[in-house]
Amino acid sequence: MPKMKSNRSMMKRVRITGTGKIKRKHAYMGHFAPGKTKKQRMHLAKYTYMDKSDMPRIHDMINYKAK
């Protein structure tokens, strides 16, 4: 049986922390970013963690076993 392949686009969008959480960037920082306030842009620029309800689906996409 062939090896399982990771979803490469998802691998580029997320990072796995040492504790097994998945870090991701916020949305809404594309071409409409200059129209937002500085406070909004500062908060959206920070990384956040993937929601627990999405974890199983993302783990399947990246072939990562949770610790």
Phi and psi restraints in degrees (value plus and minus 20) as a CYANA .aco file:
   2 PRO   PHI     -91.0   -51.0
   2 PRO   PSI     142.4   182.4
   3 LYS   PHI     -87.3   -47.3
   3 LYS   PSI     132.4   172.4
   4 MET   PHI     -97.3   -57.3
   4 MET   PSI     116.1   156.1
   5 LYS   PHI    -120.3   -80.3
   5 LYS   PSI     120.0   160.0
   6 SER   PHI     -98.7   -58.7
   6 SER   PSI     132.3   172.3
   7 ASN   PHI     -96.0   -56.0
   7 ASN   PSI      88.4   128.4
   8 ARG   PHI     -86.9   -46.9
   8 ARG   PSI     -53.3   -13.3
   9 SER   PHI     -87.2   -47.2
   9 SER   PSI     -55.3   -15.3
  10 MET   PHI     -91.0   -51.0
  10 MET   PSI     -56.7   -16.7
  11 MET   PHI     -81.8   -41.8
  11 MET   PSI     -51.7   -11.7
  12 LYS   PHI     -97.1   -57.1
  12 LYS   PSI     -40.6    -0.6
  13 ARG   PHI    -116.2   -76.2
  13 ARG   PSI     -38.8     1.2
  14 VAL   PHI    -148.4  -108.4
  14 VAL   PSI     139.5   179.5
  15 ARG   PHI    -150.8  -110.8
  15 ARG   PSI     123.7   163.7
  16 ILE   PHI    -115.8   -75.8
  16 ILE   PSI     109.9   149.9
  17 THR   PHI    -103.8   -63.8
  17 THR   PSI     152.5   192.5
  18 GLY   PHI     -85.2   -45.2
  18 GLY   PSI     -46.5    -6.5
  19 THR   PHI    -110.6   -70.6
  19 THR   PSI     -19.5    20.5
  20 GLY   PHI      76.6   116.6
  20 GLY   PSI     -18.7    21.3
  21 LYS   PHI     -97.4   -57.4
  21 LYS   PSI     141.1   181.1
  22 ILE   PHI    -132.1   -92.1
  22 ILE   PSI     101.4   141.4
  23 LYS   PHI    -114.0   -74.0
  23 LYS   PSI     122.4   162.4
  24 ARG   PHI    -164.2  -124.2
  24 ARG   PSI     144.7   184.7
  25 LYS   PHI    -111.1   -71.1
  25 LYS   PSI     138.2   178.2
  26 HIS   PHI     -96.0   -56.0
  26 HIS   PSI     135.2   175.2
  27 ALA   PHI    -104.4   -64.4
  27 ALA   PSI    -198.8  -158.8
  28 TYR   PHI      48.2    88.2
  28 TYR   PSI       9.4    49.4
  29 MET   PHI    -138.5   -98.5
  29 MET   PSI       7.8    47.8
  30 GLY   PHI    -108.6   -68.6
  30 GLY   PSI    -151.6  -111.6
  31 HIS   PHI     -96.4   -56.4
  31 HIS   PSI     -28.1    11.9
  32 PHE   PHI    -120.6   -80.6
  32 PHE   PSI      -9.7    30.3
  33 ALA   PHI     -80.8   -40.8
  33 ALA   PSI     -59.0   -19.0
  34 PRO   PHI     -81.5   -41.5
  34 PRO   PSI     -43.1    -3.1
  35 GLY   PHI     -99.0   -59.0
  35 GLY   PSI     -28.2    11.8
  36 LYS   PHI    -109.6   -69.6
  36 LYS   PSI     141.6   181.6
  37 THR   PHI     -93.6   -53.6
  37 THR   PSI     142.5   182.5
  38 LYS   PHI     -82.3   -42.3
  38 LYS   PSI     -58.2   -18.2
  39 LYS   PHI     -81.8   -41.8
  39 LYS   PSI     -63.6   -23.6
  40 GLN   PHI     -81.7   -41.7
  40 GLN   PSI     -66.2   -26.2
  41 ARG   PHI     -84.0   -44.0
  41 ARG   PSI     -58.9   -18.9
  42 MET   PHI     -83.3   -43.3
  42 MET   PSI     -63.2   -23.2
  43 HIS   PHI     -91.6   -51.6
  43 HIS   PSI     -55.7   -15.7
  44 LEU   PHI     -93.9   -53.9
  44 LEU   PSI     -41.8    -1.8
  45 ALA   PHI     -94.8   -54.8
  45 ALA   PSI     -40.5    -0.5
  46 LYS   PHI     -97.9   -57.9
  46 LYS   PSI     133.1   173.1
  47 TYR   PHI     -96.5   -56.5
  47 TYR   PSI     135.4   175.4
  48 THR   PHI    -157.3  -117.3
  48 THR   PSI     154.8   194.8
  49 TYR   PHI    -123.1   -83.1
  49 TYR   PSI     127.6   167.6
  50 MET   PHI     -85.7   -45.7
  50 MET   PSI     124.3   164.3
  51 ASP   PHI     -87.2   -47.2
  51 ASP   PSI     127.7   167.7
  52 LYS   PHI     -81.4   -41.4
  52 LYS   PSI     -51.5   -11.5
  53 SER   PHI     -89.7   -49.7
  53 SER   PSI     -42.0    -2.0
  54 ASP   PHI    -111.3   -71.3
  54 ASP   PSI     -32.8     7.2
  55 MET   PHI     -77.2   -37.2
  55 MET   PSI     -68.9   -28.9
  56 PRO   PHI     -79.5   -39.5
  56 PRO   PSI     -60.6   -20.6
  57 ARG   PHI     -85.0   -45.0
  57 ARG   PSI     -62.4   -22.4
  58 ILE   PHI     -89.6   -49.6
  58 ILE   PSI     -60.3   -20.3
  59 HIS   PHI     -80.5   -40.5
  59 HIS   PSI     -56.8   -16.8
  60 ASP   PHI     -85.6   -45.6
  60 ASP   PSI     -58.1   -18.1
  61 MET   PHI     -88.8   -48.8
  61 MET   PSI     -53.6   -13.6
  62 ILE   PHI    -124.5   -84.5
  62 ILE   PSI     -14.4    25.6
  63 ASN   PHI      32.5    72.5
  63 ASN   PSI      31.1    71.1
  64 TYR   PHI    -139.6   -99.6
  64 TYR   PSI     108.3   148.3
  65 LYS   PHI    -110.2   -70.2
  65 LYS   PSI     106.2   146.2
  66 ALA   PHI     -88.5   -48.5
  66 ALA   PSI     128.3   168.3
